[in-house]
Amino acid sequence: MARRRTSTGTVAFAAFLVTIPLTLFIHLFFIKNDDEYAATPFCTPGGNCGENPSYPSPRTIYSSRSREQYNMWIDMHERLNQSAEEFIKGLESGSTDGKKPLVLLGDSITESYLGTSYGVPQNRFADVPSVLEEVYGDYYPLILAIAGDQTQHLLWRIQNGNLPQSLADNPDAIYVILIGTNNLSSGVEVSLALEGVETVTRFVAEATKGKVLSVELLPRGDSHRLKQICPSRCDEEGQPLQSFMPDVNTVNEGLRTHVAEGYEGRIFSINCSDAFLPTSGRKSTGEEVNVDLMPDRLHPNKNGHLALAMCILEYGMLGKS
C-alpha cells in the first residue's frame, strides 16, 4: 500500500494548534461576533466564573467586551513583549547609566504611565508619563500593564513573554505590582481575588531575583459598576452592593498580613491609599475617594500618580518606615 504523504503546510498548522492555549483556539475558530461577547457574563448568577483569578489565562469571551477589545489585548500583549526585549537590550548595552531596572506591572492604572489604554493614546492620561521622569528619574522603567486586566491575565502575560529570563535573573531589578481591582468588579468572591493577587506576587518573587513590591489596592468610588455584577455578587437581600470599599479593605488586609509570608526580604506590602481617601467634609457627602486625585473615582490623574509614585518610592524603594 502506498504511504499517504502529509504536506509541510498541514504539519505546520497541526504544530500551531498544539502550541496555542485552548482559550485562544476557541477565539480563533469559534467566536464569531460581538453578540456572543455581550451575552457572556464573567460570572453566572450562581457565582460560577469563567476564569480563575489564580490560574493564568489570556483574555477570553468572559473578560472581553467585544472581539475588537480581545484583539486589542492580544496586540498590546505582543507590544509589551517587544518592549521587554528592547528593555533587555538597553540593559545589556550599558546605555542606562547604571540605573536600576524598575518593572511596573498591572492594569489600566499602571498602563496610564504610557498615556494609553489598550495601547490607544488617551487625553486623560496624556500628562501621566511625565511622572516616570519626575519621580523615577533615577530608575530605568518598563511598563507591563494592560487596561482591564485581572490577576489571571497578568499571570498569563508574565509567563508568555512579558518577563524575559534575562530580566528575571537581574538581582537589581525592582518589581512593582498593582493588580486585583478588576477582579472585584468582575464579580468574583473577594477571597478569590485576594488569592489571585497573592499568586501573582509570589510567582514574580519565585521567578525573579529582584525586590517585589505589592501595592495594596487603591480606594475606588465608582459604585455604579456594582449593579453590573449582581446577581453573582449581591448583598444579603439580593440587591447590588453599595460600595467596593469593604472588599478593597478585605483584600488589602489580607495582603498586609499574608502576602510576604515565606518571602521575607523579597516581598514587601505597601499601603498608598491614604492620599486617595476623601477629606472629612467630602466623606460626609458620600464621597469614597479624593476626586482631586481620582476624577473618575477609579483612575489617578497626574497628581494622583505623583502621590502614588512618591509613596512607592519612599516606602518601597527607599525603605522609609
DOGU-702943 format. One record per residue (C-alpha): x, y, z; chain; residue in one letter. Coordinates in Angstrom, 1 decimal, always signed. Layout:
<pt u="X" v="Y" w="Z" chain="A" resn="A"/>
...
END
This chain:
<pt u="+0.0" v="+0.0" w="+0.0" chain="A" resn="M"/>
<pt u="+1.3" v="+3.4" w="-0.9" chain="A" resn="A"/>
<pt u="+2.0" v="+5.7" w="+2.0" chain="A" resn="R"/>
<pt u="-0.1" v="+8.8" w="+2.2" chain="A" resn="R"/>
<pt u="+2.0" v="+12.0" w="+2.1" chain="A" resn="R"/>
<pt u="+1.4" v="+14.8" w="+4.5" chain="A" resn="T"/>
<pt u="+2.1" v="+18.3" w="+3.3" chain="A" resn="S"/>
<pt u="+4.5" v="+20.6" w="+5.1" chain="A" resn="T"/>
<pt u="+1.7" v="+23.1" w="+5.5" chain="A" resn="G"/>
<pt u="-0.5" v="+20.6" w="+7.2" chain="A" resn="T"/>
<pt u="+2.3" v="+19.6" w="+9.6" chain="A" resn="V"/>
<pt u="+3.0" v="+23.3" w="+10.4" chain="A" resn="A"/>
<pt u="-0.7" v="+24.0" w="+11.0" chain="A" resn="F"/>
<pt u="-1.0" v="+21.0" w="+13.3" chain="A" resn="A"/>
<pt u="+2.0" v="+22.1" w="+15.3" chain="A" resn="A"/>
<pt u="+0.5" v="+25.6" w="+15.6" chain="A" resn="F"/>
<pt u="-2.7" v="+24.1" w="+17.1" chain="A" resn="L"/>
<pt u="-0.7" v="+22.2" w="+19.6" chain="A" resn="V"/>
<pt u="+1.1" v="+25.2" w="+20.9" chain="A" resn="T"/>
<pt u="-1.8" v="+27.7" w="+21.4" chain="A" resn="I"/>
<pt u="-3.9" v="+27.6" w="+24.6" chain="A" resn="P"/>
<pt u="-7.4" v="+26.2" w="+24.4" chain="A" resn="L"/>
<pt u="-8.9" v="+29.7" w="+25.1" chain="A" resn="T"/>
<pt u="-7.0" v="+31.2" w="+22.1" chain="A" resn="L"/>
<pt u="-8.1" v="+28.2" w="+19.9" chain="A" resn="F"/>
<pt u="-11.8" v="+29.0" w="+20.9" chain="A" resn="I"/>
<pt u="-11.4" v="+32.6" w="+20.0" chain="A" resn="H"/>
<pt u="-9.6" v="+32.0" w="+16.7" chain="A" resn="L"/>
<pt u="-12.0" v="+29.4" w="+15.4" chain="A" resn="F"/>
<pt u="-15.4" v="+29.5" w="+17.2" chain="A" resn="F"/>
<pt u="-16.2" v="+33.0" w="+18.4" chain="A" resn="I"/>
<pt u="-17.7" v="+34.9" w="+15.5" chain="A" resn="K"/>
<pt u="-19.4" v="+38.1" w="+16.6" chain="A" resn="N"/>
<pt u="-19.7" v="+40.7" w="+19.4" chain="A" resn="D"/>
<pt u="-23.1" v="+39.4" w="+20.4" chain="A" resn="D"/>
<pt u="-21.5" v="+36.4" w="+21.9" chain="A" resn="E"/>
<pt u="-19.2" v="+38.6" w="+24.0" chain="A" resn="Y"/>
<pt u="-22.1" v="+40.8" w="+25.1" chain="A" resn="A"/>
<pt u="-24.2" v="+37.8" w="+26.1" chain="A" resn="A"/>
<pt u="-21.5" v="+36.1" w="+28.2" chain="A" resn="T"/>
<pt u="-21.1" v="+37.4" w="+31.7" chain="A" resn="P"/>
<pt u="-17.9" v="+36.9" w="+33.6" chain="A" resn="F"/>
<pt u="-19.8" v="+35.1" w="+36.4" chain="A" resn="C"/>
<pt u="-23.2" v="+33.3" w="+36.4" chain="A" resn="T"/>
<pt u="-25.9" v="+34.2" w="+38.9" chain="A" resn="P"/>
<pt u="-24.8" v="+31.2" w="+40.9" chain="A" resn="G"/>
<pt u="-21.3" v="+32.6" w="+41.2" chain="A" resn="G"/>
<pt u="-19.6" v="+30.3" w="+38.7" chain="A" resn="N"/>
<pt u="-17.0" v="+32.4" w="+36.9" chain="A" resn="C"/>
<pt u="-15.4" v="+31.9" w="+33.5" chain="A" resn="G"/>
<pt u="-11.8" v="+32.4" w="+34.7" chain="A" resn="E"/>
<pt u="-9.9" v="+31.6" w="+37.9" chain="A" resn="N"/>
<pt u="-8.0" v="+34.5" w="+39.5" chain="A" resn="P"/>
<pt u="-5.1" v="+32.2" w="+40.5" chain="A" resn="S"/>
<pt u="-4.8" v="+30.4" w="+37.2" chain="A" resn="Y"/>
<pt u="-3.0" v="+32.0" w="+34.2" chain="A" resn="P"/>
<pt u="-5.4" v="+32.9" w="+31.4" chain="A" resn="S"/>
<pt u="-5.4" v="+35.3" w="+28.4" chain="A" resn="P"/>
<pt u="-8.5" v="+37.4" w="+28.0" chain="A" resn="R"/>
<pt u="-11.4" v="+35.3" w="+26.9" chain="A" resn="T"/>
<pt u="-15.1" v="+35.8" w="+25.9" chain="A" resn="I"/>
<pt u="-15.7" v="+36.2" w="+29.7" chain="A" resn="Y"/>
<pt u="-13.3" v="+39.1" w="+30.2" chain="A" resn="S"/>
<pt u="-13.5" v="+40.9" w="+26.8" chain="A" resn="S"/>
<pt u="-16.4" v="+43.2" w="+26.0" chain="A" resn="R"/>
<pt u="-16.0" v="+42.6" w="+22.2" chain="A" resn="S"/>
<pt u="-13.9" v="+40.8" w="+19.6" chain="A" resn="R"/>
<pt u="-12.2" v="+44.1" w="+18.9" chain="A" resn="E"/>
<pt u="-11.2" v="+44.5" w="+22.6" chain="A" resn="Q"/>
<pt u="-9.9" v="+41.0" w="+22.6" chain="A" resn="Y"/>
<pt u="-7.8" v="+41.7" w="+19.5" chain="A" resn="N"/>
<pt u="-6.5" v="+44.9" w="+21.1" chain="A" resn="M"/>
<pt u="-5.5" v="+43.0" w="+24.2" chain="A" resn="W"/>
<pt u="-3.6" v="+40.4" w="+22.1" chain="A" resn="I"/>
<pt u="-1.9" v="+43.2" w="+20.1" chain="A" resn="D"/>
<pt u="-0.9" v="+45.0" w="+23.3" chain="A" resn="M"/>
<pt u="+0.5" v="+41.9" w="+24.9" chain="A" resn="H"/>
<pt u="+2.7" v="+41.5" w="+21.8" chain="A" resn="E"/>
<pt u="+3.8" v="+45.1" w="+22.1" chain="A" resn="R"/>
<pt u="+4.7" v="+44.6" w="+25.7" chain="A" resn="L"/>
<pt u="+6.8" v="+41.5" w="+24.8" chain="A" resn="N"/>
<pt u="+8.7" v="+43.7" w="+22.3" chain="A" resn="Q"/>
<pt u="+9.1" v="+46.4" w="+24.9" chain="A" resn="S"/>
<pt u="+10.6" v="+43.9" w="+27.3" chain="A" resn="A"/>
<pt u="+13.1" v="+42.7" w="+24.7" chain="A" resn="E"/>
<pt u="+14.1" v="+46.3" w="+23.9" chain="A" resn="E"/>
<pt u="+14.4" v="+46.9" w="+27.7" chain="A" resn="F"/>
<pt u="+16.8" v="+44.0" w="+27.9" chain="A" resn="I"/>
<pt u="+18.9" v="+45.3" w="+25.0" chain="A" resn="K"/>
<pt u="+19.2" v="+48.7" w="+26.8" chain="A" resn="G"/>
<pt u="+20.4" v="+46.9" w="+30.0" chain="A" resn="L"/>
<pt u="+22.9" v="+44.8" w="+28.1" chain="A" resn="E"/>
<pt u="+24.2" v="+47.7" w="+26.0" chain="A" resn="S"/>
<pt u="+25.0" v="+49.7" w="+29.2" chain="A" resn="G"/>
<pt u="+23.1" v="+52.7" w="+27.9" chain="A" resn="S"/>
<pt u="+21.1" v="+53.0" w="+31.1" chain="A" resn="T"/>
<pt u="+23.8" v="+54.9" w="+33.0" chain="A" resn="D"/>
<pt u="+23.7" v="+52.4" w="+35.8" chain="A" resn="G"/>
<pt u="+20.1" v="+53.0" w="+36.6" chain="A" resn="K"/>
<pt u="+18.3" v="+50.1" w="+38.4" chain="A" resn="K"/>
<pt u="+15.6" v="+48.3" w="+36.4" chain="A" resn="P"/>
<pt u="+12.1" v="+49.2" w="+37.6" chain="A" resn="L"/>
<pt u="+9.3" v="+47.0" w="+36.3" chain="A" resn="V"/>
<pt u="+5.7" v="+48.2" w="+36.8" chain="A" resn="L"/>
<pt u="+3.1" v="+45.5" w="+36.4" chain="A" resn="L"/>
<pt u="-0.7" v="+45.9" w="+36.5" chain="A" resn="G"/>
<pt u="-3.9" v="+47.1" w="+34.8" chain="A" resn="D"/>
<pt u="-5.1" v="+50.5" w="+33.4" chain="A" resn="S"/>
<pt u="-3.8" v="+52.4" w="+36.4" chain="A" resn="I"/>
<pt u="-0.3" v="+51.3" w="+35.5" chain="A" resn="T"/>
<pt u="-0.8" v="+51.4" w="+31.7" chain="A" resn="E"/>
<pt u="-1.6" v="+55.1" w="+32.1" chain="A" resn="S"/>
<pt u="+2.2" v="+55.6" w="+32.6" chain="A" resn="Y"/>
<pt u="+2.3" v="+55.1" w="+28.8" chain="A" resn="L"/>
<pt u="-0.5" v="+57.6" w="+28.3" chain="A" resn="G"/>
<pt u="-2.7" v="+54.8" w="+26.7" chain="A" resn="T"/>
<pt u="-5.5" v="+52.3" w="+27.3" chain="A" resn="S"/>
<pt u="-5.1" v="+49.1" w="+25.3" chain="A" resn="Y"/>
<pt u="-2.3" v="+50.9" w="+23.5" chain="A" resn="G"/>
<pt u="-4.5" v="+53.7" w="+22.3" chain="A" resn="V"/>
<pt u="-3.5" v="+57.2" w="+23.4" chain="A" resn="P"/>
<pt u="-5.9" v="+58.8" w="+25.9" chain="A" resn="Q"/>
<pt u="-6.2" v="+62.6" w="+26.5" chain="A" resn="N"/>
<pt u="-7.0" v="+62.0" w="+30.2" chain="A" resn="R"/>
<pt u="-3.6" v="+60.2" w="+30.6" chain="A" resn="F"/>
<pt u="-1.6" v="+62.4" w="+28.4" chain="A" resn="A"/>
<pt u="+0.4" v="+64.1" w="+31.2" chain="A" resn="D"/>
<pt u="+0.9" v="+60.9" w="+33.3" chain="A" resn="V"/>
<pt u="+4.0" v="+59.6" w="+31.5" chain="A" resn="P"/>
<pt u="+6.0" v="+62.6" w="+32.8" chain="A" resn="S"/>
<pt u="+5.7" v="+61.2" w="+36.3" chain="A" resn="V"/>
<pt u="+8.2" v="+58.5" w="+35.4" chain="A" resn="L"/>
<pt u="+10.9" v="+61.1" w="+34.9" chain="A" resn="E"/>
<pt u="+9.8" v="+63.4" w="+37.7" chain="A" resn="E"/>
<pt u="+9.7" v="+60.6" w="+40.4" chain="A" resn="V"/>
<pt u="+11.5" v="+57.6" w="+39.0" chain="A" resn="Y"/>
<pt u="+14.2" v="+59.5" w="+37.1" chain="A" resn="G"/>
<pt u="+17.0" v="+57.5" w="+38.9" chain="A" resn="D"/>
<pt u="+15.5" v="+54.2" w="+37.6" chain="A" resn="Y"/>
<pt u="+15.2" v="+52.5" w="+34.2" chain="A" resn="Y"/>
<pt u="+11.4" v="+51.8" w="+33.9" chain="A" resn="P"/>
<pt u="+9.5" v="+49.2" w="+32.0" chain="A" resn="L"/>
<pt u="+5.7" v="+49.2" w="+31.9" chain="A" resn="I"/>
<pt u="+4.0" v="+45.9" w="+31.6" chain="A" resn="L"/>
<pt u="+0.3" v="+46.7" w="+32.0" chain="A" resn="A"/>
<pt u="-3.0" v="+46.4" w="+30.1" chain="A" resn="I"/>
<pt u="-6.3" v="+48.1" w="+30.9" chain="A" resn="A"/>
<pt u="-8.9" v="+45.9" w="+32.3" chain="A" resn="G"/>
<pt u="-6.5" v="+43.1" w="+33.3" chain="A" resn="D"/>
<pt u="-7.2" v="+40.9" w="+36.3" chain="A" resn="Q"/>
<pt u="-4.7" v="+38.8" w="+38.2" chain="A" resn="T"/>
<pt u="-5.0" v="+35.8" w="+35.9" chain="A" resn="Q"/>
<pt u="-4.3" v="+37.9" w="+32.8" chain="A" resn="H"/>
<pt u="-1.2" v="+39.4" w="+34.3" chain="A" resn="L"/>
<pt u="-0.1" v="+35.9" w="+35.4" chain="A" resn="L"/>
<pt u="-0.5" v="+34.7" w="+31.8" chain="A" resn="W"/>
<pt u="+1.3" v="+37.6" w="+30.3" chain="A" resn="R"/>
<pt u="+4.4" v="+37.2" w="+32.5" chain="A" resn="I"/>
<pt u="+4.5" v="+33.5" w="+31.7" chain="A" resn="Q"/>
<pt u="+4.2" v="+34.3" w="+28.0" chain="A" resn="N"/>
<pt u="+6.9" v="+36.8" w="+27.1" chain="A" resn="G"/>
<pt u="+6.4" v="+39.8" w="+29.3" chain="A" resn="N"/>
<pt u="+9.1" v="+38.7" w="+31.7" chain="A" resn="L"/>
<pt u="+12.2" v="+37.5" w="+29.8" chain="A" resn="P"/>
<pt u="+14.6" v="+35.2" w="+31.7" chain="A" resn="Q"/>
<pt u="+17.5" v="+37.6" w="+31.4" chain="A" resn="S"/>
<pt u="+15.4" v="+40.3" w="+33.2" chain="A" resn="L"/>
<pt u="+14.2" v="+37.8" w="+35.8" chain="A" resn="A"/>
<pt u="+17.8" v="+36.9" w="+36.6" chain="A" resn="D"/>
<pt u="+18.8" v="+40.5" w="+37.3" chain="A" resn="N"/>
<pt u="+19.1" v="+40.9" w="+41.1" chain="A" resn="P"/>
<pt u="+19.0" v="+44.7" w="+40.9" chain="A" resn="D"/>
<pt u="+15.5" v="+44.7" w="+39.3" chain="A" resn="A"/>
<pt u="+12.6" v="+46.1" w="+41.3" chain="A" resn="I"/>
<pt u="+9.1" v="+44.9" w="+40.5" chain="A" resn="Y"/>
<pt u="+6.0" v="+46.9" w="+41.5" chain="A" resn="V"/>
<pt u="+2.7" v="+45.1" w="+41.3" chain="A" resn="I"/>
<pt u="-0.7" v="+46.8" w="+41.4" chain="A" resn="L"/>
<pt u="-3.4" v="+44.4" w="+40.3" chain="A" resn="I"/>
<pt u="-6.7" v="+43.0" w="+41.5" chain="A" resn="G"/>
<pt u="-9.3" v="+45.8" w="+41.5" chain="A" resn="T"/>
<pt u="-10.7" v="+44.5" w="+38.2" chain="A" resn="N"/>
<pt u="-11.2" v="+41.0" w="+39.8" chain="A" resn="N"/>
<pt u="-13.5" v="+42.7" w="+42.3" chain="A" resn="L"/>
<pt u="-15.5" v="+44.5" w="+39.6" chain="A" resn="S"/>
<pt u="-15.9" v="+41.2" w="+37.6" chain="A" resn="S"/>
<pt u="-18.0" v="+39.7" w="+40.4" chain="A" resn="G"/>
<pt u="-15.6" v="+37.1" w="+41.9" chain="A" resn="V"/>
<pt u="-15.6" v="+36.4" w="+45.6" chain="A" resn="E"/>
<pt u="-13.3" v="+38.7" w="+47.5" chain="A" resn="V"/>
<pt u="-11.3" v="+35.7" w="+48.9" chain="A" resn="S"/>
<pt u="-10.6" v="+34.5" w="+45.4" chain="A" resn="L"/>
<pt u="-9.5" v="+38.0" w="+44.3" chain="A" resn="A"/>
<pt u="-7.1" v="+38.1" w="+47.3" chain="A" resn="L"/>
<pt u="-5.7" v="+34.6" w="+46.3" chain="A" resn="E"/>
<pt u="-5.2" v="+35.9" w="+42.8" chain="A" resn="G"/>
<pt u="-3.1" v="+38.9" w="+43.9" chain="A" resn="V"/>
<pt u="-1.0" v="+36.7" w="+46.2" chain="A" resn="E"/>
<pt u="-0.5" v="+34.1" w="+43.4" chain="A" resn="T"/>
<pt u="+0.8" v="+36.8" w="+41.0" chain="A" resn="V"/>
<pt u="+3.1" v="+38.4" w="+43.6" chain="A" resn="T"/>
<pt u="+4.6" v="+35.1" w="+44.8" chain="A" resn="R"/>
<pt u="+5.1" v="+33.9" w="+41.2" chain="A" resn="F"/>
<pt u="+7.1" v="+37.1" w="+40.5" chain="A" resn="V"/>
<pt u="+9.1" v="+36.5" w="+43.6" chain="A" resn="A"/>
<pt u="+9.8" v="+32.9" w="+42.7" chain="A" resn="E"/>
<pt u="+10.6" v="+33.6" w="+39.1" chain="A" resn="A"/>
<pt u="+12.9" v="+36.5" w="+39.7" chain="A" resn="T"/>
<pt u="+15.9" v="+37.6" w="+41.8" chain="A" resn="K"/>
<pt u="+14.8" v="+41.2" w="+42.5" chain="A" resn="G"/>
<pt u="+12.8" v="+43.0" w="+45.1" chain="A" resn="K"/>
<pt u="+9.0" v="+42.7" w="+44.8" chain="A" resn="V"/>
<pt u="+6.7" v="+45.5" w="+45.9" chain="A" resn="L"/>
<pt u="+3.0" v="+44.5" w="+46.3" chain="A" resn="S"/>
<pt u="+1.0" v="+47.8" w="+46.3" chain="A" resn="V"/>
<pt u="-2.3" v="+47.4" w="+48.1" chain="A" resn="E"/>
<pt u="-5.5" v="+48.2" w="+46.1" chain="A" resn="L"/>
<pt u="-6.3" v="+51.8" w="+45.8" chain="A" resn="L"/>
<pt u="-9.7" v="+53.1" w="+47.0" chain="A" resn="P"/>
<pt u="-12.4" v="+53.3" w="+44.4" chain="A" resn="R"/>
<pt u="-15.7" v="+55.2" w="+44.4" chain="A" resn="G"/>
<pt u="-17.3" v="+54.0" w="+41.2" chain="A" resn="D"/>
<pt u="-20.1" v="+52.2" w="+42.9" chain="A" resn="S"/>
<pt u="-22.4" v="+52.5" w="+39.9" chain="A" resn="H"/>
<pt u="-20.5" v="+49.5" w="+38.4" chain="A" resn="R"/>
<pt u="-21.8" v="+47.3" w="+41.3" chain="A" resn="L"/>
<pt u="-25.1" v="+46.9" w="+39.5" chain="A" resn="K"/>
<pt u="-23.4" v="+45.0" w="+36.7" chain="A" resn="Q"/>
<pt u="-22.1" v="+42.2" w="+39.0" chain="A" resn="I"/>
<pt u="-25.4" v="+41.4" w="+40.8" chain="A" resn="C"/>
<pt u="-26.7" v="+38.7" w="+41.0" chain="A" resn="P"/>
<pt u="-23.3" v="+37.0" w="+41.1" chain="A" resn="S"/>
<pt u="-22.2" v="+39.4" w="+43.9" chain="A" resn="R"/>
<pt u="-25.1" v="+41.0" w="+45.8" chain="A" resn="C"/>
<pt u="-26.0" v="+41.9" w="+49.4" chain="A" resn="D"/>
<pt u="-27.9" v="+39.6" w="+51.7" chain="A" resn="E"/>
<pt u="-31.2" v="+40.8" w="+50.3" chain="A" resn="E"/>
<pt u="-30.2" v="+40.2" w="+46.7" chain="A" resn="G"/>
<pt u="-29.6" v="+43.8" w="+46.0" chain="A" resn="Q"/>
<pt u="-26.4" v="+45.4" w="+44.4" chain="A" resn="P"/>
<pt u="-23.7" v="+46.1" w="+46.9" chain="A" resn="L"/>
<pt u="-23.4" v="+49.8" w="+47.9" chain="A" resn="Q"/>
<pt u="-19.6" v="+50.1" w="+47.8" chain="A" resn="S"/>
<pt u="-16.4" v="+48.4" w="+46.6" chain="A" resn="F"/>
<pt u="-14.6" v="+49.6" w="+49.7" chain="A" resn="M"/>
<pt u="-15.4" v="+46.8" w="+52.1" chain="A" resn="P"/>
<pt u="-13.9" v="+44.3" w="+49.5" chain="A" resn="D"/>
<pt u="-11.0" v="+46.6" w="+48.8" chain="A" resn="V"/>
<pt u="-10.2" v="+46.8" w="+52.5" chain="A" resn="N"/>
<pt u="-10.5" v="+43.0" w="+52.9" chain="A" resn="T"/>
<pt u="-8.1" v="+42.3" w="+50.1" chain="A" resn="V"/>
<pt u="-5.6" v="+44.9" w="+51.5" chain="A" resn="N"/>
<pt u="-5.8" v="+43.5" w="+55.0" chain="A" resn="E"/>
<pt u="-5.0" v="+40.1" w="+53.6" chain="A" resn="G"/>
<pt u="-2.1" v="+41.4" w="+51.6" chain="A" resn="L"/>
<pt u="-0.8" v="+43.2" w="+54.6" chain="A" resn="R"/>
<pt u="-1.0" v="+40.1" w="+56.7" chain="A" resn="T"/>
<pt u="-0.1" v="+37.2" w="+54.4" chain="A" resn="H"/>
<pt u="+1.4" v="+38.1" w="+51.1" chain="A" resn="V"/>
<pt u="+5.0" v="+38.2" w="+52.3" chain="A" resn="A"/>
<pt u="+4.8" v="+35.0" w="+54.4" chain="A" resn="E"/>
<pt u="+7.7" v="+32.8" w="+53.5" chain="A" resn="G"/>
<pt u="+9.2" v="+35.6" w="+51.3" chain="A" resn="Y"/>
<pt u="+10.6" v="+37.9" w="+54.0" chain="A" resn="E"/>
<pt u="+13.2" v="+40.2" w="+52.5" chain="A" resn="G"/>
<pt u="+11.8" v="+39.6" w="+49.0" chain="A" resn="R"/>
<pt u="+8.1" v="+40.7" w="+49.1" chain="A" resn="I"/>
<pt u="+7.0" v="+44.0" w="+50.7" chain="A" resn="F"/>
<pt u="+3.4" v="+45.1" w="+51.0" chain="A" resn="S"/>
<pt u="+2.9" v="+48.9" w="+50.5" chain="A" resn="I"/>
<pt u="-0.2" v="+50.9" w="+51.6" chain="A" resn="N"/>
<pt u="-0.5" v="+54.0" w="+49.4" chain="A" resn="C"/>
<pt u="-4.3" v="+54.5" w="+50.0" chain="A" resn="S"/>
<pt u="-4.3" v="+57.5" w="+52.4" chain="A" resn="D"/>
<pt u="-3.8" v="+60.2" w="+49.8" chain="A" resn="A"/>
<pt u="-6.7" v="+58.8" w="+47.8" chain="A" resn="F"/>
<pt u="-9.2" v="+58.9" w="+50.6" chain="A" resn="L"/>
<pt u="-11.7" v="+61.8" w="+50.8" chain="A" resn="P"/>
<pt u="-11.4" v="+64.7" w="+53.2" chain="A" resn="T"/>
<pt u="-13.8" v="+64.5" w="+56.2" chain="A" resn="S"/>
<pt u="-16.0" v="+67.2" w="+54.5" chain="A" resn="G"/>
<pt u="-16.4" v="+65.3" w="+51.3" chain="A" resn="R"/>
<pt u="-16.7" v="+62.0" w="+53.1" chain="A" resn="K"/>
<pt u="-19.8" v="+63.4" w="+54.8" chain="A" resn="S"/>
<pt u="-21.4" v="+63.9" w="+51.3" chain="A" resn="T"/>
<pt u="-20.9" v="+60.2" w="+50.4" chain="A" resn="G"/>
<pt u="-17.6" v="+60.5" w="+48.5" chain="A" resn="E"/>
<pt u="-15.3" v="+57.5" w="+48.9" chain="A" resn="E"/>
<pt u="-12.2" v="+58.9" w="+47.2" chain="A" resn="V"/>
<pt u="-10.3" v="+62.1" w="+46.8" chain="A" resn="N"/>
<pt u="-11.7" v="+63.3" w="+43.5" chain="A" resn="V"/>
<pt u="-9.0" v="+65.8" w="+43.1" chain="A" resn="D"/>
<pt u="-6.6" v="+62.9" w="+42.6" chain="A" resn="L"/>
<pt u="-9.2" v="+60.4" w="+41.1" chain="A" resn="M"/>
<pt u="-11.6" v="+62.4" w="+39.0" chain="A" resn="P"/>
<pt u="-13.4" v="+59.3" w="+37.7" chain="A" resn="D"/>
<pt u="-13.2" v="+57.7" w="+41.2" chain="A" resn="R"/>
<pt u="-11.0" v="+54.9" w="+39.9" chain="A" resn="L"/>
<pt u="-8.0" v="+56.1" w="+37.9" chain="A" resn="H"/>
<pt u="-5.5" v="+58.6" w="+39.4" chain="A" resn="P"/>
<pt u="-4.8" v="+61.7" w="+37.3" chain="A" resn="N"/>
<pt u="-1.3" v="+63.1" w="+37.1" chain="A" resn="K"/>
<pt u="-1.3" v="+64.5" w="+40.6" chain="A" resn="N"/>
<pt u="-2.7" v="+61.2" w="+41.8" chain="A" resn="G"/>
<pt u="+0.1" v="+59.3" w="+40.1" chain="A" resn="H"/>
<pt u="+2.6" v="+61.7" w="+41.6" chain="A" resn="L"/>
<pt u="+1.3" v="+60.8" w="+45.1" chain="A" resn="A"/>
<pt u="+1.3" v="+57.1" w="+44.3" chain="A" resn="L"/>
<pt u="+4.8" v="+57.1" w="+42.8" chain="A" resn="A"/>
<pt u="+6.2" v="+59.1" w="+45.8" chain="A" resn="M"/>
<pt u="+4.6" v="+56.6" w="+48.1" chain="A" resn="C"/>
<pt u="+6.1" v="+53.6" w="+46.3" chain="A" resn="I"/>
<pt u="+9.5" v="+55.4" w="+46.1" chain="A" resn="L"/>
<pt u="+9.7" v="+56.4" w="+49.7" chain="A" resn="E"/>
<pt u="+8.1" v="+53.3" w="+51.4" chain="A" resn="Y"/>
<pt u="+9.1" v="+50.6" w="+48.9" chain="A" resn="G"/>
<pt u="+12.3" v="+51.5" w="+47.2" chain="A" resn="M"/>
<pt u="+14.0" v="+53.8" w="+49.8" chain="A" resn="L"/>
<pt u="+12.8" v="+51.8" w="+52.8" chain="A" resn="G"/>
<pt u="+11.1" v="+54.7" w="+54.7" chain="A" resn="K"/>
<pt u="+9.1" v="+53.4" w="+57.7" chain="A" resn="S"/>
END
